[in-house]
Amino acid sequence: MKKVCIALGALAVMATAASAQEKLVISTWGGNWKEGVAIVGKEFTKRTGVEVEYITGGTLDRLAKAKVARDNPESDLVNTTGHVGYLYYSDGLMEKIDWSKVPNAAKLYPMAKRSDYTVSDYVYVYAPAFRTDQMPKDFKIDSWEVLWGPEVKGKLGLPDFDPSHIIIAATKLAGVKPEEWDKVKPKLLELKPSIKAFYQSDATSQNLMRTGETPVQVLLNINGYHLEKLGMPVKIEVPKEGAVVGVDVWGINKNSKHKEWAEQFLNIALEPEMLAKLCNFHKCSPMSPEAKLDPEVAKLPGIFTSQEQIEKEAIVLEDKTYATLLPQWKVWFTENMMH
């Protein structure tokens, strides 16, 4: 009897292990980013009956874990930033996407197919923003050049974790490629009198704007909309040179045991209706011209609703270039701009 019980117990454990494996596992960020992915996850489960499990963590932490578990990945799909997506697939951690299995990708803007391995469902922008109640009445940021001006002296907040936005803006002002950023080092050093503080996270950014310590910021537009919702008089501006685009991407883990499910999930995520739902939630730009946003979201600054608008207002850096230059930018910026 005991042997039978043990055998039955072993079978139960095996069955539980099998059912635990029969889930689509997604690696993403926590908080509202996970909530956004879960919008797609619920629809995927409704259509397929397959449960979705989420593994959350920081961008580079998750990349480090994926490298350790490359032969037996803990997730099937990765949601990360475009340039870190490049680090995944250049290290053999992602499968090539079979676009015939993801037909909705054909409806996306050209910039959405980032590589043979990664595809973007939405983008957001980093743009200048300011508190209208703390700056002169006629103050506006119609060019990135304004951040160097006397009215911004001692008032500017910048992210310390990613100096790419201001460096890319400086190269744009100088009419040189981001790869030629050496040429704008003197220009960047001239910005130092404008800088009041650096922020380490979205929360710090919002707090610095809320307290008025940095009434001018290079701000993630999604954070700006959040502050506006709280009743703060924040104005986000897309300068004539454009706003710096941040790209999030999807990729399928190499050695995923559920590649077909991953392809199904991706295809659902890229449906115009799903993109609209996701971007109404995040207040970001869907990568399909067929995604119909709520009118009040569509008119927000930094929200793209056509290819023409992307070409006019978006500064987009190719992922490999971004991944290659960012480490250099961080080192130089820390040594020369933050001390």
C-alpha positions in Angstrom: 0.0 0.0 0.0 2.8 2.3 0.9 4.5 1.7 -2.4 1.3 2.4 -4.3 0.9 5.7 -2.3 4.5 6.7 -3.1 4.0 5.8 -6.8 0.7 7.8 -6.8 2.5 10.7 -5.0 5.3 10.6 -7.6 2.7 10.7 -10.4 1.0 13.7 -8.8 4.3 15.5 -8.6 5.1 14.8 -12.2 1.6 15.9 -13.3 2.0 19.1 -11.3 5.4 19.7 -12.8 4.0 19.1 -16.3 1.1 21.5 -15.7 3.5 24.1 -14.3 5.5 23.8 -17.5 2.4 24.2 -19.7 2.4 27.9 -19.3 3.7 30.7 -21.5 6.4 32.4 -19.4 7.1 36.1 -20.1 10.1 38.1 -18.8 9.2 41.8 -18.4 9.4 44.7 -16.0 7.2 45.1 -12.9 4.6 47.7 -12.0 2.5 49.2 -14.8 4.7 47.7 -17.5 3.7 44.2 -16.3 0.0 45.4 -16.1 0.3 46.4 -19.8 1.7 43.1 -20.8 -1.1 41.4 -18.8 -3.7 43.1 -21.0 -2.4 41.0 -23.9 -1.8 38.0 -21.6 -5.5 37.9 -20.6 -6.6 38.0 -24.3 -4.0 35.3 -25.1 -5.3 33.0 -22.4 -8.9 33.7 -23.4 -8.2 32.6 -27.0 -5.8 29.6 -26.3 -6.6 28.4 -22.8 -2.9 28.7 -22.0 -2.0 30.5 -18.8 0.6 33.2 -18.7 3.2 33.5 -16.0 5.4 36.7 -15.6 9.0 37.0 -14.4 9.8 40.6 -13.5 13.0 42.4 -12.9 15.4 45.2 -14.1 16.5 45.3 -17.7 20.1 44.3 -17.2 19.4 41.9 -14.3 17.1 39.9 -16.6 19.7 39.9 -19.4 22.3 38.5 -16.9 19.9 35.8 -15.8 19.2 34.8 -19.4 22.9 34.4 -20.1 23.2 32.0 -17.1 20.2 30.0 -18.2 20.8 30.1 -22.0 20.4 26.3 -22.4 17.2 26.1 -20.4 15.7 29.5 -20.4 13.2 30.4 -17.6 11.0 32.4 -20.0 9.6 32.0 -23.5 9.3 35.6 -24.4 11.4 38.6 -23.5 10.0 42.2 -23.3 13.0 44.6 -23.1 14.4 47.8 -24.6 15.5 47.8 -28.2 19.2 48.3 -27.6 19.2 45.6 -24.9 17.3 43.3 -27.3 20.4 43.7 -29.5 22.5 42.4 -26.7 20.2 39.4 -26.3 20.3 38.3 -29.9 23.9 39.1 -30.6 24.7 36.7 -27.7 22.6 34.0 -29.2 19.8 34.3 -26.7 16.9 34.9 -29.1 15.3 32.9 -31.9 14.8 34.5 -35.4 11.2 35.5 -35.7 9.3 33.6 -38.4 7.3 36.5 -39.7 4.8 34.2 -41.5 3.7 33.1 -38.0 3.2 36.7 -36.9 1.2 38.1 -39.8 0.1 41.2 -37.9 3.8 42.4 -38.0 3.2 43.2 -41.7 0.9 46.0 -40.7 3.5 47.8 -38.6 5.5 51.0 -39.3 8.9 50.3 -40.9 10.7 51.2 -37.6 8.9 48.5 -35.7 10.8 45.5 -37.1 14.0 46.3 -35.2 15.9 43.2 -36.4 15.3 39.5 -37.5 14.9 38.8 -33.8 13.0 41.8 -32.3 9.8 43.6 -33.0 8.4 46.7 -31.3 4.8 47.1 -30.3 5.0 50.7 -29.0 7.4 53.6 -28.5 7.6 56.5 -26.1 9.7 59.7 -26.2 12.1 61.6 -24.0 11.5 65.3 -24.6 11.9 68.6 -22.8 9.2 69.5 -20.3 8.6 72.3 -17.8 6.4 73.6 -15.1 4.4 76.4 -16.6 3.9 78.1 -13.2 7.6 78.3 -12.5 8.9 79.6 -15.8 8.3 82.9 -17.5 4.8 83.3 -19.2 6.2 83.3 -22.7 8.7 80.5 -22.1 8.7 77.7 -24.6 11.1 74.9 -25.7 10.7 75.0 -29.5 14.4 73.7 -29.9 16.7 71.6 -27.7 19.0 74.7 -27.8 16.7 76.4 -25.3 18.1 74.0 -22.6 21.4 75.8 -23.0 19.8 79.3 -22.5 19.9 81.7 -19.6 16.3 81.0 -18.5 17.1 77.4 -17.8 20.3 78.1 -15.7 20.3 76.0 -12.5 16.8 74.5 -13.3 17.4 71.5 -15.5 16.9 67.9 -14.4 18.4 65.0 -16.4 18.4 61.2 -15.9 21.7 59.8 -14.6 21.0 56.3 -15.8 20.9 57.1 -19.5 22.6 60.3 -20.9 21.7 59.2 -24.4 18.8 61.6 -24.9 20.8 64.8 -24.3 23.8 63.5 -26.2 21.7 62.6 -29.2 20.0 66.0 -29.0 23.4 67.7 -29.0 24.5 65.8 -32.1 21.2 66.7 -33.8 21.8 70.4 -33.0 25.4 70.1 -34.4 24.3 68.3 -37.5 26.5 65.3 -36.9 25.8 61.6 -36.4 25.6 60.1 -32.9 28.7 58.1 -33.8 30.5 61.4 -34.1 29.5 62.5 -30.6 33.2 63.4 -29.8 32.5 66.6 -31.7 29.8 67.7 -29.3 31.7 67.2 -26.0 32.4 71.0 -25.7 28.7 71.7 -26.4 27.7 69.2 -23.6 30.1 70.8 -21.2 28.5 74.1 -21.9 25.2 72.7 -20.5 26.6 72.2 -17.0 25.4 75.6 -15.7 21.8 74.6 -16.6 21.9 71.4 -14.7 20.4 71.4 -11.1 20.0 67.7 -10.4 20.1 64.2 -11.9 17.3 61.7 -11.3 17.8 58.0 -10.8 14.3 56.7 -11.5 10.8 57.7 -12.8 9.8 58.3 -9.2 12.7 60.7 -8.5 12.0 62.5 -11.8 8.4 63.1 -10.9 9.4 64.2 -7.4 11.9 66.7 -8.6 9.2 68.1 -10.9 6.6 68.1 -8.2 8.7 70.0 -5.7 9.9 72.4 -8.3 13.6 71.7 -7.7 14.0 71.0 -11.4 11.1 72.9 -13.1 12.7 72.0 -16.5 13.5 68.3 -17.3 14.3 66.0 -20.1 11.3 63.8 -19.3 9.8 60.5 -20.3 6.5 61.7 -21.8 4.5 59.0 -20.0 5.7 60.4 -16.7 4.7 63.9 -17.8 1.2 62.7 -18.6 1.0 61.1 -15.1 2.0 64.4 -13.5 -0.6 66.3 -15.6 -3.2 63.8 -14.5 -2.3 64.7 -10.9 -3.1 68.3 -11.7 0.4 69.6 -12.1 0.9 72.3 -14.7 3.6 70.4 -16.8 4.0 71.1 -20.5 5.8 68.6 -22.7 7.3 70.0 -25.9 8.5 68.3 -29.0 11.3 70.5 -30.3 11.7 71.3 -34.0 14.6 68.8 -34.1 12.3 66.1 -32.8 12.0 64.1 -29.6 14.3 61.1 -28.7 12.4 57.9 -29.1 12.6 55.0 -26.6 11.8 51.6 -28.1 10.6 48.6 -26.3 10.7 45.2 -28.1 9.7 41.6 -27.9 11.9 38.6 -28.7 11.5 34.8 -28.4 13.9 33.1 -26.1 16.3 30.7 -27.9 15.5 27.1 -26.7 12.0 28.1 -25.7 9.8 25.0 -25.4 6.7 27.0 -26.4 7.8 28.8 -29.5 4.4 28.4 -31.2 2.6 29.9 -28.2 5.2 32.7 -28.2 4.4 33.4 -31.9 0.7 33.4 -31.1 1.1 35.8 -28.2 3.2 38.1 -30.4 0.6 38.1 -33.2 -2.1 39.0 -30.7 0.1 41.7 -29.2 0.5 43.3 -32.6 -3.2 43.4 -33.5 -4.2 47.1 -34.1 -7.0 46.8 -31.5 -4.6 45.4 -28.9 -2.0 48.0 -29.6 -4.7 50.7 -29.2 -5.8 49.2 -25.9 -2.2 49.0 -24.7 -1.3 52.6 -25.8 -4.4 54.1 -24.3 -3.3 52.4 -21.1 0.3 53.6 -21.2 -0.2 56.8 -23.3 2.4 55.8 -25.8 2.7 55.4 -29.6 1.4 52.2 -31.2 3.5 50.8 -34.0 0.6 50.3 -36.4 -1.2 53.1 -38.4 -4.3 51.0 -38.0 -4.4 51.3 -34.2 -7.1 53.9 -33.3 -6.2 55.7 -30.1 -8.7 57.6 -27.9 -8.7 61.2 -29.4 -7.4 62.7 -26.1 -4.4 60.3 -26.2 -3.8 60.8 -29.9 -3.4 64.6 -29.5 -0.8 64.4 -26.7 2.7 65.6 -27.6 5.1 62.8 -28.5 2.3 60.5 -29.5 2.8 59.3 -33.1 -0.2 58.4 -35.2 1.3 58.3 -38.8 4.5 57.6 -40.6 4.6 61.2 -41.7 4.6 62.3 -38.0 7.3 59.8 -37.1 9.5 61.1 -39.9 9.0 64.7 -38.8 9.0 64.4 -35.0 11.0 61.3 -34.0 14.7 60.9 -33.5 15.3 57.2 -33.7 18.7 55.5 -33.1 19.4 52.1 -34.6 19.6 49.5 -31.7 23.1 48.3 -32.4 24.5 51.8 -32.5 22.7 52.6 -29.3 24.0 49.5 -27.5 27.5 50.2 -28.7 27.6 53.8 -27.8 25.7 53.9 -24.5 28.5 52.4 -22.3 30.9 55.0 -23.7 28.4 57.8 -23.1 27.7 56.7 -19.5 31.4 56.7 -18.6 32.1 60.1 -20.1 28.9 61.6 -18.7 29.6 60.4 -15.2 33.2 61.6 -15.2 32.6 65.0 -17.0 29.0 66.1 -16.4 28.1 64.8 -13.0 31.1 66.0 -11.0 
